[in-house]
Amino acid sequence: MNYELIIKPEAEKEMSNTFEWYERKRKGLGYDFFLQVDAGFSFITRNPFSLRKRYKGTRQHII
């Protein structure tokens, strides 16, 4: 069964802000952040039920 990873606009904005923050700290660090986010998304889509339920049935993966 395939599942869809949903990224809300608020989360996209937060990731963009985080990217910019890391880039201000050191050039290229924002891209390293995005690589970690991408790896997290891949993990979630491969193992959607390995994460425990948190709030209202949603699951959380910390990057």
Secondary structure, 3 states (H helix, E strand, C coil): CCCCCCCCHHHHHHHHHHHHHHHHHCCCHHHHHHHHHHHHHHHHHHCCCCCCECCCCCECCCC
